[in-house]
Amino acid sequence: MASFDFPADLLALEATAWQAQQQGALTAKQAADVHEAIGAFAKQAELPRLDVEMGLKRAVRHPEPGAAEG
């Protein structure tokens, strides 16, 4: 899978939503905000939305060892 250079605000948005999901506290607004931000990034970068979403989830949920945190 391709690696993306995600902006810090998108990484933070996904990280916050992921933490809330793990705690059983994810709201519909949080999920919608992440969904919208992923779509906007994908459109701006001219990339398939699904690839962007999968890459973002991987970056937040399974960071590479030694990767700097945003």
PyMOL CGO cylinders between C-alpha atoms (Angstrom):
from pymol import cmd
from pymol.cgo import CYLINDER

trace = [
    CYLINDER, 0.00, 0.00, 0.00, 1.19, 3.50, -0.77, 0.3, 1, 1, 1, 1, 1, 1,
    CYLINDER, 1.19, 3.50, -0.77, 2.48, 5.77, 1.94, 0.3, 1, 1, 1, 1, 1, 1,
    CYLINDER, 2.48, 5.77, 1.94, 0.91, 9.20, 2.27, 0.3, 1, 1, 1, 1, 1, 1,
    CYLINDER, 0.91, 9.20, 2.27, 2.19, 12.46, 3.70, 0.3, 1, 1, 1, 1, 1, 1,
    CYLINDER, 2.19, 12.46, 3.70, -0.82, 13.27, 5.86, 0.3, 1, 1, 1, 1, 1, 1,
    CYLINDER, -0.82, 13.27, 5.86, -1.18, 16.74, 7.35, 0.3, 1, 1, 1, 1, 1, 1,
    CYLINDER, -1.18, 16.74, 7.35, -0.85, 16.89, 11.14, 0.3, 1, 1, 1, 1, 1, 1,
    CYLINDER, -0.85, 16.89, 11.14, -4.45, 18.06, 11.60, 0.3, 1, 1, 1, 1, 1, 1,
    CYLINDER, -4.45, 18.06, 11.60, -5.81, 15.03, 9.72, 0.3, 1, 1, 1, 1, 1, 1,
    CYLINDER, -5.81, 15.03, 9.72, -3.63, 12.66, 11.75, 0.3, 1, 1, 1, 1, 1, 1,
    CYLINDER, -3.63, 12.66, 11.75, -4.78, 14.31, 14.98, 0.3, 1, 1, 1, 1, 1, 1,
    CYLINDER, -4.78, 14.31, 14.98, -8.44, 14.11, 13.95, 0.3, 1, 1, 1, 1, 1, 1,
    CYLINDER, -8.44, 14.11, 13.95, -8.15, 10.39, 13.21, 0.3, 1, 1, 1, 1, 1, 1,
    CYLINDER, -8.15, 10.39, 13.21, -6.16, 9.76, 16.40, 0.3, 1, 1, 1, 1, 1, 1,
    CYLINDER, -6.16, 9.76, 16.40, -8.80, 11.47, 18.53, 0.3, 1, 1, 1, 1, 1, 1,
    CYLINDER, -8.80, 11.47, 18.53, -11.60, 9.53, 16.84, 0.3, 1, 1, 1, 1, 1, 1,
    CYLINDER, -11.60, 9.53, 16.84, -9.69, 6.24, 17.23, 0.3, 1, 1, 1, 1, 1, 1,
    CYLINDER, -9.69, 6.24, 17.23, -9.14, 6.90, 20.95, 0.3, 1, 1, 1, 1, 1, 1,
    CYLINDER, -9.14, 6.90, 20.95, -12.83, 7.73, 21.39, 0.3, 1, 1, 1, 1, 1, 1,
    CYLINDER, -12.83, 7.73, 21.39, -13.81, 4.58, 19.49, 0.3, 1, 1, 1, 1, 1, 1,
    CYLINDER, -13.81, 4.58, 19.49, -11.64, 2.42, 21.73, 0.3, 1, 1, 1, 1, 1, 1,
    CYLINDER, -11.64, 2.42, 21.73, -13.32, 3.96, 24.78, 0.3, 1, 1, 1, 1, 1, 1,
    CYLINDER, -13.32, 3.96, 24.78, -16.78, 3.43, 23.33, 0.3, 1, 1, 1, 1, 1, 1,
    CYLINDER, -16.78, 3.43, 23.33, -17.32, 7.19, 23.15, 0.3, 1, 1, 1, 1, 1, 1,
    CYLINDER, -17.32, 7.19, 23.15, -17.07, 7.95, 19.42, 0.3, 1, 1, 1, 1, 1, 1,
    CYLINDER, -17.07, 7.95, 19.42, -19.80, 10.37, 18.41, 0.3, 1, 1, 1, 1, 1, 1,
    CYLINDER, -19.80, 10.37, 18.41, -21.49, 10.58, 15.04, 0.3, 1, 1, 1, 1, 1, 1,
    CYLINDER, -21.49, 10.58, 15.04, -20.07, 14.10, 14.66, 0.3, 1, 1, 1, 1, 1, 1,
    CYLINDER, -20.07, 14.10, 14.66, -16.50, 12.87, 15.22, 0.3, 1, 1, 1, 1, 1, 1,
    CYLINDER, -16.50, 12.87, 15.22, -16.97, 10.10, 12.69, 0.3, 1, 1, 1, 1, 1, 1,
    CYLINDER, -16.97, 10.10, 12.69, -18.51, 12.50, 10.18, 0.3, 1, 1, 1, 1, 1, 1,
    CYLINDER, -18.51, 12.50, 10.18, -15.70, 15.02, 10.68, 0.3, 1, 1, 1, 1, 1, 1,
    CYLINDER, -15.70, 15.02, 10.68, -13.07, 12.37, 9.96, 0.3, 1, 1, 1, 1, 1, 1,
    CYLINDER, -13.07, 12.37, 9.96, -15.03, 11.10, 6.96, 0.3, 1, 1, 1, 1, 1, 1,
    CYLINDER, -15.03, 11.10, 6.96, -15.32, 14.62, 5.54, 0.3, 1, 1, 1, 1, 1, 1,
    CYLINDER, -15.32, 14.62, 5.54, -11.63, 15.41, 6.15, 0.3, 1, 1, 1, 1, 1, 1,
    CYLINDER, -11.63, 15.41, 6.15, -10.53, 12.19, 4.45, 0.3, 1, 1, 1, 1, 1, 1,
    CYLINDER, -10.53, 12.19, 4.45, -12.71, 12.99, 1.45, 0.3, 1, 1, 1, 1, 1, 1,
    CYLINDER, -12.71, 12.99, 1.45, -11.33, 16.52, 1.21, 0.3, 1, 1, 1, 1, 1, 1,
    CYLINDER, -11.33, 16.52, 1.21, -7.73, 15.31, 1.42, 0.3, 1, 1, 1, 1, 1, 1,
    CYLINDER, -7.73, 15.31, 1.42, -8.32, 12.59, -1.16, 0.3, 1, 1, 1, 1, 1, 1,
    CYLINDER, -8.32, 12.59, -1.16, -9.94, 15.04, -3.56, 0.3, 1, 1, 1, 1, 1, 1,
    CYLINDER, -9.94, 15.04, -3.56, -7.20, 17.65, -3.13, 0.3, 1, 1, 1, 1, 1, 1,
    CYLINDER, -7.20, 17.65, -3.13, -4.47, 15.03, -3.58, 0.3, 1, 1, 1, 1, 1, 1,
    CYLINDER, -4.47, 15.03, -3.58, -6.38, 13.38, -6.47, 0.3, 1, 1, 1, 1, 1, 1,
    CYLINDER, -6.38, 13.38, -6.47, -6.17, 9.99, -4.75, 0.3, 1, 1, 1, 1, 1, 1,
    CYLINDER, -6.17, 9.99, -4.75, -8.77, 7.26, -4.25, 0.3, 1, 1, 1, 1, 1, 1,
    CYLINDER, -8.77, 7.26, -4.25, -10.68, 7.97, -1.04, 0.3, 1, 1, 1, 1, 1, 1,
    CYLINDER, -10.68, 7.97, -1.04, -10.52, 4.36, 0.13, 0.3, 1, 1, 1, 1, 1, 1,
    CYLINDER, -10.52, 4.36, 0.13, -6.74, 4.26, -0.25, 0.3, 1, 1, 1, 1, 1, 1,
    CYLINDER, -6.74, 4.26, -0.25, -6.43, 7.47, 1.76, 0.3, 1, 1, 1, 1, 1, 1,
    CYLINDER, -6.43, 7.47, 1.76, -8.71, 6.17, 4.50, 0.3, 1, 1, 1, 1, 1, 1,
    CYLINDER, -8.71, 6.17, 4.50, -6.86, 2.87, 4.77, 0.3, 1, 1, 1, 1, 1, 1,
    CYLINDER, -6.86, 2.87, 4.77, -3.50, 4.64, 4.81, 0.3, 1, 1, 1, 1, 1, 1,
    CYLINDER, -3.50, 4.64, 4.81, -4.64, 7.06, 7.51, 0.3, 1, 1, 1, 1, 1, 1,
    CYLINDER, -4.64, 7.06, 7.51, -5.97, 4.27, 9.71, 0.3, 1, 1, 1, 1, 1, 1,
    CYLINDER, -5.97, 4.27, 9.71, -2.73, 2.36, 9.28, 0.3, 1, 1, 1, 1, 1, 1,
    CYLINDER, -2.73, 2.36, 9.28, -0.63, 5.45, 10.12, 0.3, 1, 1, 1, 1, 1, 1,
    CYLINDER, -0.63, 5.45, 10.12, -2.62, 6.14, 13.30, 0.3, 1, 1, 1, 1, 1, 1,
    CYLINDER, -2.62, 6.14, 13.30, -3.41, 2.63, 14.49, 0.3, 1, 1, 1, 1, 1, 1,
    CYLINDER, -3.41, 2.63, 14.49, -0.24, 0.80, 13.45, 0.3, 1, 1, 1, 1, 1, 1,
    CYLINDER, -0.24, 0.80, 13.45, 2.58, 3.34, 13.19, 0.3, 1, 1, 1, 1, 1, 1,
    CYLINDER, 2.58, 3.34, 13.19, 5.90, 2.16, 11.88, 0.3, 1, 1, 1, 1, 1, 1,
    CYLINDER, 5.90, 2.16, 11.88, 8.50, 1.57, 14.61, 0.3, 1, 1, 1, 1, 1, 1,
    CYLINDER, 8.50, 1.57, 14.61, 10.55, 4.71, 15.12, 0.3, 1, 1, 1, 1, 1, 1,
    CYLINDER, 10.55, 4.71, 15.12, 8.04, 6.93, 13.32, 0.3, 1, 1, 1, 1, 1, 1,
    CYLINDER, 8.04, 6.93, 13.32, 7.79, 10.41, 14.77, 0.3, 1, 1, 1, 1, 1, 1,
    CYLINDER, 7.79, 10.41, 14.77, 4.43, 11.30, 16.21, 0.3, 1, 1, 1, 1, 1, 1,
    CYLINDER, 4.43, 11.30, 16.21, 2.75, 14.38, 14.78, 0.3, 1, 1, 1, 1, 1, 1,
]
cmd.load_cgo(trace, "trace")
